[in-house]
Amino acid sequence: MNENLFAPWRMKYIDRAGGSGNIFVDLVAENEDEKNGILYRGKHAFVILNAFPYTSGHLMVAPYRETNDLPSMTDEELLEINQLVARSVKWLTTAFNPQGFNIGVNVGSAAGAGIPIHIHWHVVPRWNGDTNFMTTVGEVRVQPLTLEEAYAKLKGIIDNDLG
């Protein structure tokens, strides 16, 4: 059985020229928030759409400062990140009416961190029955919205919320 699923649109994320190799540094520095999925910039942290989401609307909250050491984070960073995680739940609830959330952080490669040099929180909206045969048998995720559609919907809600 052939186990290949072709997704050529992902190459633009893989084949990025230059940069530090850390999306949480490189994408913020580009100042092209819509193109890069950055939904909100705070003082110490920001909210970005996951380019490879588990479900539509999968967000990440990350500090601007590159660190993978949770105990070294400042109180200001930790407070703002937790506030942004809570706001992300509010924004996702308004946009997509999920029935639950997975919220977590993977610290280090052994814990499954895809970008182990930069700590970040995942906020994943969930719905009853969103794990279907494609995920469980085919190890493929089906996204009902494009990243651009999810961005537009969430950005409008965030802008209204923050006035």
Buried (B, 14 or more C-beta within 10 A) or exposed (E): EEEEEEEEEEEEEEEEEEEEEBBBBBBBEEEEBEEBBBBBEBEBBBBBBBBEBBBBBBBBBBBBBBBBEEEEBEEEBBEBBEEBBEBBBEBBBBBBEBEEBEBEBBBEEEEEBEBBBBBBBBBBBBEEEBEEEEBEEEEEBEBEBEBEEBBEBBBEBBEEEEE
